[in-house]
Amino acid sequence: MIVSVQFTGMVATKKKEARASTEAKNNLTITNITFQSIDDFTKKQKAAKVEFVFYVDYAPEVAKIELAGAAVYLNTEEKIELLVRQWQKEKKMEKEFIPSIFNHLLTKCNIKALSIEEELALPFHLPIPRVKAKTSVKGEKLPAAS
């Protein structure tokens, strides 16, 4: 379980206005995993520090957002050992860790990127839910707007 995420760097560059044909791609990359000690006032607990970089790239040459940060991941001591040792040896992580780590980081990074996109007047890289007006079917009344 991820207990904290801190951004260590944010770079956003807009080179020109986006057009309808502008395509946005995003990517999350884990750059390092190391041991980190957590002191919860009763005992020290072993955790993993997961460093990452998240990109949103608007093509062709329109804009780029880069977010760097680190998350603290808690699990059993054995699981933390496995995660960190495998990363140090192979730069890979077991499949069991991927959903919880990546989903949490993607949520945090996507929310931050959406905020930056709004400030830079860029189209959102994720689809935003939209409400459509309901058209009446013959004989059916539409609810009144409140």
Residue pairs with C-beta under 8 A, 6 or more apart in sequence:
1 73
1 74
1 75
1 100
2 50
2 71
2 72
2 73
2 74
2 100
2 101
2 104
2 105
3 38
3 47
3 72
3 73
3 74
4 71
4 72
5 69
5 70
5 71
5 104
5 105
5 108
6 69
6 70
6 71
7 67
7 68
7 69
7 112
8 68
8 69
8 70
9 66
9 67
9 68
9 69
10 65
10 66
10 67
10 68
10 112
10 116
11 64
11 65
11 66
12 63
12 64
12 65
12 66
12 116
12 119
12 120
13 63
13 64
14 62
14 63
14 120
14 121
14 122
15 61
15 62
15 63
16 61
16 62
17 62
17 121
18 58
18 62
18 63
18 122
18 123
19 62
22 58
22 59
22 60
22 62
22 123
23 58
23 59
24 56
24 57
24 58
24 59
24 122
24 123
24 124
24 125
25 55
25 56
25 57
25 59
25 125
26 54
26 55
26 56
26 57
26 110
26 113
26 125
27 54
27 55
27 57
28 52
28 53
28 54
28 102
28 105
28 106
28 109
29 52
29 53
29 54
29 55
30 50
30 51
30 52
30 87
30 93
30 101
31 51
31 52
31 53
31 68
32 49
32 50
32 51
32 87
33 48
33 49
33 50
33 51
33 83
33 84
33 87
33 88
33 93
34 48
34 49
34 51
34 84
35 46
35 47
35 48
35 49
35 80
35 84
36 46
36 47
36 48
36 49
36 72
37 44
37 45
37 46
37 47
38 44
38 45
38 46
38 47
38 72
38 74
39 45
45 74
46 77
46 80
46 81
47 72
47 73
47 74
47 80
48 72
48 73
48 75
48 80
48 83
48 84
49 70
49 71
49 72
49 73
50 70
50 71
50 72
50 73
50 101
50 105
51 68
51 69
51 70
52 68
52 69
52 70
52 71
52 105
52 109
53 66
53 67
53 68
54 66
54 67
54 68
54 69
54 105
54 106
54 109
54 113
55 64
55 65
55 66
55 67
56 63
56 64
56 65
56 113
56 117
56 125
57 64
58 64
58 122
58 125
62 122
63 120
63 122
65 113
65 116
65 117
67 109
67 112
67 113
69 108
69 109
71 101
71 104
71 105
73 80
73 83
73 97
73 100
73 101
74 80
75 83
79 97
82 94
83 93
83 94
83 97
86 92
86 93
86 94
87 93
93 101
110 125
110 126
113 125
114 124
114 125
114 126
116 122
117 123
117 124
117 125
118 124
134 142
136 142
